[in-house]
Amino acid sequence: MAPTEAPVAAREQTTRVSLPLAPDPVKQEVARERERLLAEAGLGLLTKHFKRPHERLFTSSQRATTTLLIGGLTFRHDELIMAGLRGLGYKVARLATPVKADFQTGKEYGNNGQCNPTYFTVGNLVNHLKDLRDKEGIPTEKILDDYVFVTAGSCGPCRFGMYEAEYRLALRNSGFDGFRVLLFDQGGGTKQSGEGSGIEFTLPLFRSLINALFIGDLLNEVSYLVRPFEVVPGKTNEVFAECMKICEGALTEFAAKPVKPGWISRKLSSKMLGGQDDVALILEQLRGETYTKALQKCRDLINEQVEVDYTRARPITKVTGEFWAQTTEGEGNFKMFSFLEGEGAQVLVEPVATWICYMLHSSIQGFKESGGLGENQKAPKWWQLLSRTKQATKYYTNLGLLRAAEKILVREYNRLRLALGNLAHQLAPQMELQRLGNPYYNSRAEGGEGHMEVAKNIYYANHELAHMVLSLKPFGCMPSSQSDGAQAAVVSHYSDMIYLPIETSGEGDINAYSRVQMALGEAKAKCKLEFAEAIKKTGYTLEQIQGFIAQRRELRRPMQHIPHHKGFIGTAANFVLYVSEMMKKAGV
């Protein structure tokens, strides 16, 4: 009989032998290439934490030979900031308003997927440095030694927090590795510079910046309010150029003016309010007339040299949105302000002062919610009466100072606004904005302008201040995209509201203009109907009203406060109602 065969599995087990595998050259090459790419991207050692690159310091000894590059706001804001810095002893120069070529440069030297403001501002800086090197013949080493770019910084919840890294990457890629970029924290206050720093973040600096921003806000708003009604085209721009010279001189003079503490300063000086010099600076700001006299001079100059016709019906378009997109005057927002004016609109721009008040108001809300305690602080126990008393005293003192600062900012803005003729609008109250926006967008959700985009849309509708609201934002802006989601509910609750969000980028301006024209057409129809109703309500014809105006020069002056009449939004509608009241009093 043939022997029984072993099971197949047993045979395989006895005959299978593990042999050493020959190295796979393809896999080895792939692994080496992967390591090279990771190292090139800075990801070779994943356990190594990121450290901020070391940067050469800008010291006080270099101040006389170093030029601070300023840019990012409107032309007027930047020029006024520079005037104040010159008064404080700094050398300054302004970056040009960004154009599409800057956008392309930013994309060339920066990372993919960044937002519109990043590409425009980064590219603008790189192109400016290239012009210094290639057109003016300044060696790269001297540019690195004698120039510094100063800009705002933030931890962001959005890509704004990555601006610093983008600046460094683009500068390195474009041949300016080591160029100094100095960031100041928007909420860091005066505790941002050490001894011997090139820029001293002191009270005189912040006072100069605040005044420059407020004056820039007012000159911008008034110029946009007057220009659509000017009788002689171009006259408004010509006169406001003179106003800029007046205000720049005032800022330089006020910043350079030495402060002499008096007995009041010595009495009020304390740990909370600062030393005698700081108190004297605050008192001089509150009582001084340097800026108000300069703006009064501007008011008189505008009234004397510009003639307007306020009977022209112009739809008021309020511009809101992401901070940079709603502020810049160049191709970063498709030159939207000049486009709107060219289409026959009256533009209502957003003051930077609103953003400053928003940040301060948010700080107050956060301070109240934390009870004045820091991140690592704990509230005293209920039996620690002395500690609780000290904590309560400190809390209410600091809260009082924050509230006083908020009131002082608004008070100073209104003081300057009245000096310029009371034509510019008052700042929207932050508490009212919080109440209006909170049902749709939680006021404690930070990022971008937070709840303000939603709240301002409602505010300008409720107070009958604009025919339409145009929200400008960069493509893919996270905070503004969230706001747009909430705006859908807002528009459904306010049926008469005309609201249009526009995302901006380096391209797509034709599509954006088309959308704006459609919404503006609706606003124009609304404005014309309103104007016709106002004329009917006066009991006069338009020709009779215009004849009355022609006989009175004061009614053709730009700087006149036109009362608001309920149910009417436009300047022309309110103006004819205002003039009709004067006609009735005159017995016409």
Summary of the structure (lengths in Angstrom):
residues: 588
radius of gyration: 30.3
end to end distance: 139.5
largest distance: 141.0
contacts: 1801
relative contact order: 0.09
helix: 57%
strand: 8%
